[in-house]
């Protein structure tokens, strides 16, 4: 039963991460297209997609928590996986995956905002102080 729970939580965390990746692919693509060159944007977007999967699955599949179904307690009893515990574990998987992906994307968007402000500031400075080429 433990292996089944592990497999089901993995599939659910992967599906949840896929939905999150699909929802944020266009905003990430636009942000990266603005911040880096056209050559660098696709590899960075691919890396971010990979990171969403890794973070989402690792946040959704909490092996250290589901170990309680194979490790006996102080009295030597194992927890039984009944239907109520299945529902709770599935809920924890979805919430854990979404929470992990949300934190990762928040950090990405914060750094992207800082990078955007820097890039925009440099562009404004460049247009305010044009450099004369070949002049006096």
C-alpha positions in Angstrom: 0.0 0.0 0.0 2.9 2.3 0.7 4.3 2.0 -2.8 0.9 2.7 -4.2 0.6 5.9 -2.1 4.1 6.9 -3.2 3.2 6.4 -6.8 -0.1 8.2 -6.6 1.3 11.2 -4.8 4.1 11.4 -7.4 1.6 11.4 -10.3 -0.6 14.0 -8.6 2.4 16.2 -7.8 3.6 15.9 -11.4 0.1 16.8 -12.7 -0.2 19.7 -10.4 3.2 21.0 -11.5 2.2 20.6 -15.1 -0.9 22.7 -14.6 1.2 25.4 -12.8 3.8 25.3 -15.6 1.2 25.7 -18.3 -0.5 28.6 -16.4 2.8 30.5 -16.0 4.6 29.6 -19.3 3.4 32.7 -21.2 4.2 35.3 -18.4 7.6 33.6 -17.9 8.3 33.7 -21.7 7.4 37.4 -21.9 9.5 38.3 -18.9 12.5 36.4 -20.1 12.1 37.8 -23.6 12.3 41.3 -22.1 15.2 40.7 -19.8 17.5 38.5 -21.9 18.3 38.1 -25.5 16.3 36.0 -27.9 19.0 33.3 -27.8 19.0 33.0 -24.0 15.2 33.2 -23.4 14.3 29.7 -24.5 17.0 27.9 -22.5 16.1 29.9 -19.4 12.4 29.1 -19.9 13.2 25.4 -20.3 15.3 25.6 -17.1 12.4 27.3 -15.2 10.0 24.6 -16.4 12.4 22.0 -15.1 12.6 23.8 -11.8 8.8 24.0 -11.5 8.6 20.2 -11.9 11.4 19.5 -9.5 10.2 21.9 -6.8 6.5 20.9 -7.3 7.2 17.2 -7.1 9.5 17.4 -4.2 7.0 19.6 -2.3 4.1 17.4 -3.1 5.7 14.0 -2.5 6.7 14.3 1.2 8.5 11.0 1.7 9.4 11.9 5.3 5.8 12.3 6.1 4.4 9.1 4.4 7.1 7.0 6.1 4.7 6.9 9.0 2.8 4.2 7.1 5.8 1.8 7.1 7.4 2.8 10.4 5.8 1.5 13.6 5.0 3.9 16.4 6.2 3.6 20.0 3.7 0.9 20.6 4.8 -1.1 17.5 1.7 -0.3 15.5 1.5 0.8 11.9 -0.9 3.4 10.7 -3.5 2.0 8.4 -4.2 3.7 5.0 -8.0 4.0 5.1 -10.0 6.2 2.7 -9.9 9.2 5.0 -6.1 9.1 5.2 -6.0 8.7 1.4 -8.0 11.9 1.0 -5.8 13.8 3.4 -2.6 12.6 1.7 -3.9 13.6 -1.7 -4.9 17.0 -0.4 -1.5 17.5 1.2 0.1 16.5 -2.1 -1.8 19.1 -4.1 -1.3 21.8 -1.5 2.4 21.0 -1.0 3.1 21.0 -4.7 1.3 24.3 -5.3 2.9 25.9 -2.3 6.4 24.9 -3.4 5.8 26.1 -7.0 4.3 29.4 -5.7 7.3 30.1 -3.6 9.7 29.3 -6.5 7.8 31.6 -8.9 7.6 34.3 -6.3 11.3 34.3 -6.0 11.7 34.3 -9.8 9.3 37.2 -10.2 11.0 39.2 -7.5 14.4 38.8 -9.1 12.8 39.5 -12.5 11.3 42.7 -11.2 14.6 43.8 -9.9 16.3 43.0 -13.2 13.5 44.8 -15.1 14.1 47.9 -13.0 17.8 47.8 -13.6 17.4 47.3 -17.4 14.7 50.0 -17.6 16.9 52.4 -15.7 19.8 51.8 -18.0 17.6 52.3 -21.0 16.3 55.6 -19.7 19.8 56.7 -18.8 21.0 55.8 -22.3 18.2 57.8 -24.0 18.6 60.8 -21.7 22.4 61.0 -22.3 23.0 60.1 -25.9 26.7 59.4 -26.7 28.1 61.2 -29.6 30.1 59.0 -31.9 32.9 60.6 -33.8 32.1 64.0 -32.4 34.4 66.6 -30.8 
